[in-house]
Amino acid sequence: MVACRSQMGIDQVISDCLERGWADGLPVVPPYAELVDAMLAALGWTASATLARDEDLRLEIRCEHLASLAVMAGCLPSYARILRPLSEMLLAPTFGLRGVATTTGGVGIFVLVSGPVVTELGFHTGANALGTPVRVNASIGRFAQLVRHICGRAGGLLEEFGTLGHPGRLSYLLAESSERVWPPFHTQFGFAAEESCVAIMAAEGPNSINNHYAETAEQVLETIALGLAHAGTTNYYYQGGGYVIVVAPEHLDLIAARFDRTAARDFIYERARMPTRELARLGRIPRQIDPARCVDLDASRSPVARANQLLFAQAGGSAGKFSAVIPGWVTNVTHVKSLDSGRLETSQPAAF
Amino acid sequence: MSVEGSESCQLLVSPLPVPIPGPLPVSVVARERSVLLVDSRKPNARRILVRVGELLQAEGVALRGLEAKLQPVAGEDSARLAAWNQHRGLLLLGVFD
């Protein structure tokens, strides 16, 4: 705990936080002890209790650190129901927070909230669902990025090498609409539809998919497939990670009239490919090929090894024939946790 | 939160992870003129390391081998780290362009 200089104005306190490196570049809510104590109480945590240890770097992350970050991000104690399982997943060794923070891939942590909690906490799911100016969306999304930036860098010992990064590294959250056509996102991981869940995936920025003239579901799905499988998408060689396809209402109405979710996924999986030899010509496949990567130059190649690496989420404004593809980071494992049972499910790790 | 006296003072809670007490032994000087190369499996890592090995061998540095990480983005298990820790020369892990 650090004593703040007396008679410091709020602008000075915020500047002080920035100078200490306690921020993401934007002003933060100063983590005053009384605010952090309220957050700890809501989370059911003891300040000095250990949440994670990094034995390589000899560092310990305690409950007070994440409670402080939640305050700094602008979260309210009433968000604790999500913040606690979210924190546990972010710090799970299987998520690999240090790699997520430091990779040249410049990924952010994409947070997806689904189930009744979306309505209960007042998440926004409509227009601009991926960049909404609503506190619960923006602050929980920001919290995940602050954990990456502060804890993933070991408090500043490590550098974030992202070549370009993307704006989602400040806040990157989608809440799935309660007015869905298909079952909720988390059912793709075996959870019951009536459960509330939070998911995390290290991800590149969202790729917009525009199709306003399609008259059939197949035209929309094929457009999504072509957008997903562009030559520069990261996953062609390792085929790890995965993709979240965010379908907005106008596209979804067209697709769901002819396809259920599994059929739509399989349709995209079959078409989201490029000729492997063309990928090799472009330099997307190395000259010295690792046999474990199962590269067949005479076949077409998908950026995923299995169809179930393609996931759907439903959100967005009611007007506009847009969808979005969110590419997962190469070998990151998507984590999903139930807010009701605490059960954790993950995507299948890539084979190495 | 306030303190006694004429001036108020609020406390801020640091979000930074804290060091685990105890020594952290680090070897900064190789004990023999050799190198063990470890491929990170990042793009072009193996090609770069092979060339590095050739250059070091030309300088008289013994090449003890070229291994590969199990995964490009995850840490190694403790048994593997312990084995590498036995190496008396330079351990070069990497690299990507």
Interface residues (C-beta under 8 A of the other chain):
Chain A: M1 V2 A3 C4 R5 S6 Q7 V13 C17 R20 G21 W22 P30 P31 Y32 A33 E34 V36 A47 R53 D54 E55 D56 R58 L59 E60 I61 R62 E64 H65 L66 A67 S68 L69 V71 M72 G96 G99 T103 T104 L146 I150 C151 A154 G155 G156 Y238 P286 Q288 D290 V330 T331 N332 F352
Chain B: M1 E7 S8 C9 Q10 L11 L12 V13 S14 P15 L16 P17 V18 P19 I20 G22 L24 R41 P43 N44 R46 R47 L70 Q71 P72 V73 A74 G75 F96
